Amino acid sequence: MTLIKSISGIRGTIGGKTNDNLTPIDTVKFAAAYGSWLKNYSNKEKLKVVVGRDARLSGEMIQNLVVSTLVGLGIEVVDLDLSTTPTVEIAVPLENADGGIILTASHNPKQWNALKLLNEKGEFLDASQGAAILEIAEKEAFDFAEVDDLGSTTKNDAYIDIHIDEVLNLSLVDAETIKKAKFKVVVDAVNSTGGIAIPKLLEALDVEVVKLYCDPTGHFPHNPEPLKEHLGDICDLVIKEKADFGIVVDPDVDRLAFITNDGEMFGEEYTLVACADYVLGKTKGNTVSNLSSSRALRDITEKHGGTYEASAVGEVNVVTKMKENRAIIGGEGNGGIIYPESHYGRDSLVGTALFLMLMAERGGTVRDLRDSYPSYFMSKKKIQLTPGLDVDGILKAMAEKYKNEDITTIDGVKIDFPENWVHLRKSNTEPIIRIYTEAKSQSEADNLADRIIEEIKTVAGL
């Protein structure tokens, strides 16, 4: 099945049969369900929704379908066209809008697209709201506007610039400090909208930019997930250009990875660690990441006198936990930085600015910085699900097997051993079980993951 309906939106592959893929009919149905829910939720006479998209090939088609559907419901649409996920999130409250839709399948390959749904704060919907929209879509309980009450569309392509201004105005970002450092940076934006936003931000800070795959054509030159095995070109170019470091973003610019000056991965997990190190060094406070994120954030937080807490996986869960413990920075180990002074959403522009400040003030190389942090190694593996597999039963059996260890079951099963950990969970976006491990060496992390995979196969009778 390649149409995945979840509380955070709908994601699927383009083409094929309705209800199995993200076809035009499915797109219209879920846009109509969101618009219909919004009418009940906000209880306002006239609604406004912000819509923006990444550069993937199906984006313009999906955008036209979504915008027309909302207009058909009598909703005013602010169309940002090519944009980023955090830019849309920022635009919603600035426009005094009632919600937003981001058209992106994030790190998924080019055949995928998705509708990500926002509330009036520019934040992702909670579980009950997402469930209500799925129910409306299932029943096709739509009531479209009559001809005199149709909505309208306003195009606004200024929001990436507005977003950059917002970043530059953050209290912990000082443009002059960064300008004096005279950085040279290579940017790989996988030919999506990060190729517009990240170079613009860097140029505003007098950073010399070497662009790699920054043309927003939607023709991804490599797998768009910012993992080591996909990033050989930028690693080579950083060395060739004698750059200070490299920046990699995914197609919708909410995941941020760095390449060290010696052409190695800084480590997606350490994006948040570095940004938190800078923020906590300036402002005392707490942090949050999800259960699948590195222990390094906990170590850095405690070093600065703060408290670290873990949430269930998923941005909405991280944000909820951040609000509960008043975290001043948080995010996810996949390179997602959430900095509440800006907004409660993963934002690679904010992360880039905070990292530049850290490097400008601390001096030295990015390799020196990475070597200064606690050294943990992660293994991220997965098992493809087959129809009829009792995943919940498998996870329950694994929790029982390790019941004498430190177990957390708020999201799948996390087993914390003294020197390492493993987190098992169903993916919300793909038909797989994810197996994440972390240890003091790569071989130890890989061996732990392989051992757990074999144990799962035994339990499942595979």
Phi, psi and omega per residue, in radians:
M1 nan 2.279 -3.098
T2 -2.069 0.243 2.957
L3 -1.968 2.006 -3.055
I4 -1.983 1.986 3.134
K5 -1.754 2.134 3.139
S6 -2.424 3.023 -3.103
I7 -1.125 -0.335 -3.107
S8 -1.621 -0.034 3.124
G9 2.490 -2.814 3.140
I10 -2.220 2.396 -3.061
R11 -2.391 2.409 3.135
G12 -2.944 3.071 3.108
T13 -1.581 2.601 -3.104
I14 -1.390 2.436 3.104
G15 1.646 3.073 3.094
G16 1.504 -2.741 -3.033
K17 -1.576 2.593 3.071
T18 -1.116 2.625 -3.110
N19 1.256 -0.179 3.061
D20 -1.913 -0.381 -3.082
N21 -2.437 3.012 3.092
L22 -1.517 1.415 3.117
T23 -1.513 2.959 3.044
P24 -0.960 -0.640 -3.133
I25 -1.176 -0.756 3.098
D26 -1.118 -0.682 3.127
T27 -1.057 -0.852 3.133
V28 -1.086 -0.740 -3.093
K29 -1.073 -0.754 -3.085
F30 -1.387 -0.528 3.013
A31 -1.137 -0.709 3.110
A32 -1.156 -0.650 3.122
A33 -1.144 -0.736 3.113
Y34 -1.120 -0.836 3.130
G35 -1.056 -0.696 3.128
S36 -1.168 -0.723 3.085
W37 -1.095 -0.736 -3.110
L38 -1.068 -0.652 3.132
K39 -1.083 -0.718 3.117
N40 -1.279 -0.683 -3.062
Y41 -1.187 -0.771 -3.053
S42 -1.551 -0.449 3.080
N43 0.984 0.661 3.118
K44 -1.921 2.710 -3.119
E45 -1.166 -0.811 -3.090
K46 -2.220 2.224 -3.074
L47 -1.879 2.696 3.079
K48 -2.249 2.327 3.131
V49 -2.276 2.351 3.070
V50 -1.619 2.323 3.119
V51 -2.214 2.299 3.060
G52 -2.526 2.841 -3.062
R53 -2.493 2.772 2.959
D54 -1.459 -3.015 -2.979
A55 -1.635 0.166 -3.037
R56 -1.070 2.742 -2.927
L57 -1.023 -0.587 -3.116
S58 -1.514 -0.015 -2.982
G59 -1.040 -0.798 -3.082
E60 -1.127 -0.733 3.103
M61 -1.066 -0.869 -3.123
I62 -1.086 -0.703 3.138
Q63 -1.066 -0.808 -3.138
N64 -1.066 -0.702 3.125
L65 -1.133 -0.794 -3.095
V66 -1.164 -0.828 -3.108
V67 -1.082 -0.789 -3.135
S68 -1.110 -0.654 3.119
T69 -1.124 -0.776 3.122
L70 -1.122 -0.717 3.075
V71 -1.059 -0.685 3.105
G72 -1.116 -0.379 3.078
L73 -1.560 -0.019 -3.133
G74 1.544 0.338 -3.066
I75 -1.734 2.426 3.031
E76 -1.406 2.254 -3.083
V77 -1.970 2.273 2.955
V78 -1.753 1.926 -3.014
D79 -1.704 1.909 3.129
L80 -1.478 -0.176 -3.099
D81 0.983 -2.283 3.140
L82 -1.134 2.153 -3.058
S83 -2.689 -2.920 3.065
T84 -2.230 2.814 3.107
T85 -1.002 -0.889 -3.134
P86 -1.148 -0.493 3.102
T87 -1.147 -0.752 3.084
V88 -1.100 -0.718 3.140
E89 -1.064 -0.682 3.112
I90 -1.253 -0.632 -3.077
A91 -1.174 -0.572 -3.066
V92 -0.989 -0.989 3.125
P93 -1.189 -0.585 3.130
L94 -1.129 -0.525 3.102
E95 -1.542 0.010 -3.000
N96 0.898 0.692 -3.124
A97 -1.444 2.898 -3.117
D98 -1.661 -0.162 3.128
G99 3.111 -3.067 3.138
G100 -2.730 2.699 3.054
I101 -2.263 2.210 3.075
I102 -1.850 2.195 -3.109
L103 -1.742 1.676 -3.094
T104 -2.846 2.522 2.985
A105 -1.831 0.427 3.021
S106 0.945 -2.075 -3.042
H107 -1.521 -0.026 -3.101
N108 -1.190 2.691 -3.137
P109 -1.087 3.063 -2.913
K110 -1.105 -0.442 -3.097
Q111 -1.307 -0.155 -3.115
W112 -1.679 2.625 2.879
N113 -2.588 3.008 -3.064
A114 -2.793 2.795 2.974
L115 -1.937 1.978 3.048
K116 -1.775 2.293 -2.927
L117 -1.919 2.349 -3.096
L118 -2.074 2.716 3.028
N119 -1.626 -2.963 -3.067
E120 -1.212 -0.243 3.079
K121 -1.578 -0.044 -3.050
G122 1.361 0.400 3.133
E123 -1.972 2.734 -3.140
F124 -1.153 2.601 -3.117
L125 -1.178 2.702 3.071
D126 -1.469 3.078 -3.012
A127 -1.064 -0.745 -3.094
S128 -1.181 -0.649 3.118
Q129 -1.178 -0.770 3.095
G130 -1.069 -0.708 3.127
A131 -1.117 -0.676 3.131
A132 -1.104 -0.682 3.126
I133 -1.171 -0.728 3.090
L134 -1.052 -0.654 3.134
E135 -1.176 -0.741 3.104
I136 -1.082 -0.726 3.133
A137 -1.118 -0.725 -3.130
E138 -1.080 -0.721 -3.111
K139 -1.457 -0.216 -3.035
E140 0.908 0.812 -3.071
A141 -1.546 1.228 -3.071
F142 -1.899 2.556 3.069
D143 -2.323 1.706 -3.044
F144 -1.407 2.767 -3.073
A145 -1.313 2.612 3.016
E146 -1.327 2.936 -2.933
V147 -1.029 -0.632 -3.139
D148 -1.336 -0.177 -3.059
D149 -1.988 0.229 3.128
L150 -1.084 2.675 3.108
G151 -1.355 -2.982 -3.136
S152 -2.443 2.914 3.135
T153 -2.166 2.286 3.015
T154 -2.060 2.198 3.109
K155 -1.577 2.385 3.123
N156 -2.515 1.848 -3.107
D157 -1.773 0.312 -3.085
A158 -1.598 -0.100 -2.915
Y159 -1.269 -0.432 3.045
I160 -1.136 -0.710 3.079
D161 -1.118 -0.728 3.109
I162 -1.088 -0.724 3.122
H163 -1.052 -0.798 3.129
I164 -1.073 -0.743 3.094
D165 -1.041 -0.714 3.122
E166 -1.078 -0.718 3.130
V167 -1.137 -0.776 -3.108
L168 -1.166 -0.376 3.139
N169 -1.567 -0.007 3.110
L170 -1.110 2.543 -3.026
S171 -1.122 -0.501 -3.116
L172 -1.682 0.145 3.095
V173 -1.941 2.067 3.118
D174 -2.061 1.878 -3.035
A175 -1.029 -0.677 -3.085
E176 -1.134 -0.667 3.098
T177 -1.052 -0.768 -3.132
I178 -1.210 -0.717 -3.121
K179 -1.041 -0.683 -3.107
K180 -1.152 -0.434 -3.076
A181 -1.301 -0.341 3.082
K182 0.935 0.934 -3.129
F183 -1.279 2.649 2.948
K184 -2.139 2.188 -2.980
V185 -2.346 2.405 3.018
V186 -1.680 2.378 -3.110
V187 -2.120 2.167 2.989
D188 -1.928 1.934 -3.102
A189 -1.968 0.338 3.031
V190 0.834 0.627 3.115
N191 0.934 0.697 3.033
S192 -2.200 -2.808 -2.937
T193 -1.280 -0.250 2.989
G194 -1.076 -0.423 3.093
G195 -1.198 -0.325 3.003
I196 -1.550 -0.907 -2.924
A197 -1.292 -0.841 -3.021
I198 -1.182 -0.835 3.079
P199 -1.040 -0.662 3.103
K200 -1.057 -0.765 3.108
L201 -1.085 -0.831 -3.102
L202 -1.105 -0.732 -3.134
E203 -1.138 -0.582 3.077
A204 -1.142 -0.337 -3.137
L205 -1.844 0.283 3.134
D206 1.013 0.530 3.045
V207 -1.498 2.308 3.056
E208 -1.290 2.156 -3.019
V209 -1.918 2.234 2.961
V210 -1.856 2.004 -3.044
K211 -1.562 2.306 3.040
L212 -2.287 2.066 -3.140
Y213 0.990 0.905 -3.127
C214 -1.935 0.178 3.124
D215 -1.576 1.998 -2.988
P216 -1.333 1.142 -3.142
T217 -1.593 -0.311 -3.049
G218 1.457 -0.059 3.059
H219 -1.507 1.593 -3.082
F220 -1.143 2.160 -3.091
P221 -1.367 -0.243 3.083
H222 -2.677 2.976 3.061
N223 -0.892 2.223 -2.991
P224 -1.333 -0.080 3.071
E225 -1.334 2.191 -3.002
P226 -1.349 1.182 3.120
L227 -1.921 2.747 -3.020
K228 -0.894 -0.753 -3.041
E229 -1.185 -0.207 -3.125
H230 -1.804 -0.026 -2.880
L231 -2.092 0.495 3.139
G232 -1.061 -0.644 -3.063
D233 -1.130 -0.805 -3.114
I234 -1.249 -0.598 3.101
C235 -1.055 -0.736 3.113
D236 -1.176 -0.708 -3.049
L237 -1.232 -0.590 3.080
V238 -1.023 -0.765 3.126
I239 -1.184 -0.813 -3.104
K240 -1.040 -0.714 -3.091
E241 -1.484 -0.052 -3.054
K242 0.905 0.756 -3.115
A243 -1.363 2.765 3.088
D244 -1.233 -0.625 3.058
F245 -2.988 3.086 3.073
G246 -2.094 2.658 3.092
I247 -2.116 2.282 3.081
V248 -2.161 2.307 3.035
V249 -2.214 2.752 3.079
D250 -1.478 3.097 -3.006
P251 -1.027 -0.524 -3.112
D252 -1.847 0.074 2.910
V253 1.217 0.577 3.018
D254 -1.938 0.011 3.041
R255 -2.134 2.373 -2.978
L256 -2.295 2.200 3.077
A257 -2.249 2.592 3.137
F258 -2.012 2.613 3.010
I259 -1.936 2.290 -3.123
T260 -1.248 2.899 -3.125
N261 -1.086 -0.331 3.093
D262 -1.720 0.330 3.014
G263 1.330 0.397 3.111
E264 -1.928 2.805 3.078
M265 -1.204 2.256 2.985
F266 -1.181 -0.529 -3.139
G267 1.804 2.020 -3.133
E268 -0.914 -0.682 -3.141
E269 -1.046 -0.516 -3.047
Y270 -1.556 -0.091 3.012
T271 -1.024 -0.890 3.138
L272 -1.172 -0.657 3.130
V273 -1.042 -0.807 -3.111
A274 -1.166 -0.799 -3.139
C275 -1.116 -0.695 3.108
A276 -1.167 -0.654 3.107
D277 -1.018 -0.761 3.127
Y278 -1.162 -0.857 -3.078
V279 -1.132 -0.795 -3.114
L280 -1.175 -0.463 3.078
G281 -1.235 -0.321 -3.135
K282 -1.833 -0.526 -3.023
T283 -2.411 2.123 3.112
K284 -1.231 2.416 3.137
G285 3.036 -2.991 -3.039
N286 -1.899 2.897 3.125
T287 -2.335 2.808 3.070
V288 -2.473 2.414 2.859
S289 -2.441 -3.138 -3.100
N290 -1.587 3.013 -3.055
L291 -1.080 -0.378 -3.122
S292 -1.628 0.167 -3.090
S293 -1.706 2.846 -3.015
S294 -1.158 2.592 2.998
R295 -1.167 -0.236 -3.093
A296 -1.071 -0.591 3.117
L297 -1.139 -0.703 3.074
R298 -1.034 -0.790 -3.113
D299 -1.078 -0.800 -3.127
I300 -1.157 -0.708 -3.140
T301 -1.077 -0.818 -3.122
E302 -1.181 -0.577 3.076
K303 -1.052 -0.620 3.137
H304 -1.572 0.107 3.077
G305 1.470 0.272 3.129
G306 -1.760 3.139 3.119
T307 -2.012 2.352 3.108
Y308 -1.854 2.428 3.018
E309 -2.335 2.652 3.127
A310 -1.924 2.477 3.105
S311 -1.969 3.013 2.931
A312 -1.101 2.756 3.134
V313 -1.188 2.562 -3.127
G314 2.070 2.318 -3.040
E315 -1.010 -0.706 -3.108
V316 -1.101 -0.595 3.116
N317 -1.249 -0.684 3.081
V318 -1.091 -0.793 -3.128
V319 -1.084 -0.755 3.116
T320 -1.030 -0.801 -3.139
K321 -1.176 -0.628 3.108
M322 -1.105 -0.712 3.128
K323 -1.175 -0.669 -3.126
E324 -1.088 -0.756 -3.071
N325 -1.867 0.272 3.075
R326 0.911 0.794 3.120
A327 -1.152 2.424 -3.125
I328 -1.608 -0.227 2.988
I329 -2.741 2.645 3.136
G330 -2.932 -2.921 3.118
G331 2.598 -2.693 -3.085
E332 -2.243 2.689 -3.071
G333 -1.220 -0.049 3.100
N334 -1.523 0.314 3.132
G335 1.588 0.323 3.139
G336 -1.662 2.001 -3.110
I337 -1.776 2.171 3.063
I338 -2.028 2.040 -3.076
Y339 -2.170 1.741 -2.972
P340 -1.008 -0.454 3.118
E341 -1.049 -0.490 3.058
S342 -1.551 -1.155 3.095
H343 -2.980 2.882 -3.131
Y344 -1.555 1.198 3.078
G345 -2.730 2.651 3.118
R346 -1.157 2.293 -2.948
D347 -2.542 1.925 -3.119
S348 -1.288 -0.425 3.087
L349 -1.209 -0.793 3.080
V350 -1.067 -0.808 3.137
G351 -1.046 -0.712 3.118
T352 -1.084 -0.793 -3.121
A353 -1.123 -0.740 3.129
L354 -1.135 -0.683 3.136
F355 -1.170 -0.717 3.096
L356 -1.072 -0.697 3.092
M357 -1.100 -0.772 3.127
L358 -1.034 -0.820 -3.114
M359 -1.189 -0.682 -3.119
A360 -1.133 -0.690 -3.101
E361 -1.403 -0.648 -3.043
R362 -1.447 -0.545 -3.083
G363 1.285 -3.041 -3.103
G364 1.338 -3.012 -3.110
T365 -1.743 2.893 3.078
V366 -1.154 -0.560 3.047
R367 -1.106 -0.746 3.092
D368 -1.024 -0.754 -3.126
L369 -1.072 -0.839 -3.110
R370 -1.078 -0.688 -3.116
D371 -1.202 -0.309 -3.124
S372 -1.410 -0.198 -3.077
Y373 -1.651 2.725 3.056
P374 -0.937 2.400 -3.023
S375 -1.729 1.889 3.045
Y376 -2.130 2.671 -3.140
F377 -2.226 2.388 -3.095
M378 -2.015 2.634 2.968
S379 -2.120 2.280 -3.128
K380 -2.160 1.847 -3.099
K381 -2.183 3.022 -3.125
K382 -2.645 2.741 3.044
I383 -2.077 2.206 3.122
Q384 -1.221 2.340 -3.139
L385 -1.462 2.513 3.031
T386 -1.974 2.618 -3.122
P387 -0.968 2.414 3.089
G388 1.547 -0.088 3.134
L389 -1.279 2.234 -3.125
D390 -1.471 1.478 -3.053
V391 -1.136 -0.776 -3.137
D392 -1.058 -0.669 3.096
G393 -1.135 -0.670 3.113
I394 -1.123 -0.811 -3.127
L395 -1.118 -0.674 3.122
K396 -1.120 -0.699 3.129
A397 -1.145 -0.662 3.116
M398 -1.187 -0.668 3.097
A399 -1.113 -0.686 3.130
E400 -1.176 -0.704 -3.125
K401 -1.050 -0.612 -3.077
Y402 -1.964 0.549 -3.030
K403 -1.117 -0.337 3.134
N404 -1.501 -0.062 3.058
E405 -1.631 3.122 3.086
D406 -1.389 1.814 -3.013
I407 -1.900 2.391 3.000
T408 -2.163 2.270 -3.060
T409 -2.165 0.405 3.115
I410 -1.277 -0.274 -3.134
D411 -2.729 1.636 -3.017
G412 1.197 -2.455 3.132
V413 -2.316 2.117 2.997
K414 -1.961 2.239 3.137
I415 -1.974 1.962 3.124
D416 -1.663 1.876 2.997
F417 -1.541 2.857 -3.108
P418 -0.987 -0.723 -3.043
E419 -1.863 -0.119 -3.120
N420 -2.799 3.096 3.106
W421 -2.602 2.823 3.039
V422 -2.378 2.427 3.110
H423 -2.190 2.143 3.139
L424 -1.976 2.235 3.125
R425 -2.762 2.677 2.999
K426 -1.286 2.407 3.062
S427 -1.288 2.529 3.037
N428 -1.485 -0.229 -3.010
T429 -2.069 -0.218 -3.136
E430 -2.483 2.664 3.138
P431 -1.364 1.208 -3.074
I432 -2.519 2.804 2.857
I433 -1.755 2.229 3.082
R434 -1.581 2.409 3.065
I435 -2.133 1.816 3.109
Y436 -1.852 2.352 3.052
T437 -2.300 2.759 3.035
E438 -2.499 2.448 -3.121
A439 -2.683 -3.098 -3.079
K440 -1.450 -0.083 3.044
S441 -2.571 2.736 -3.118
Q442 -1.136 -0.707 -3.113
S443 -1.133 -0.669 3.113
E444 -1.136 -0.713 3.122
A445 -1.147 -0.766 3.136
D446 -1.138 -0.739 -3.131
N447 -1.131 -0.676 3.099
L448 -1.113 -0.764 3.132
A449 -1.085 -0.795 -3.131
D450 -1.092 -0.696 3.118
R451 -1.096 -0.777 -3.122
I452 -1.162 -0.676 3.108
I453 -1.047 -0.771 3.112
E454 -1.110 -0.673 3.110
E455 -1.147 -0.687 3.097
I456 -1.108 -0.770 3.136
K457 -1.064 -0.663 3.106
T458 -1.140 -0.797 -3.139
V459 -1.086 -0.688 -3.072
A460 -1.458 -0.144 -3.105
G461 1.235 0.572 -3.115
L462 -1.556 nan nan
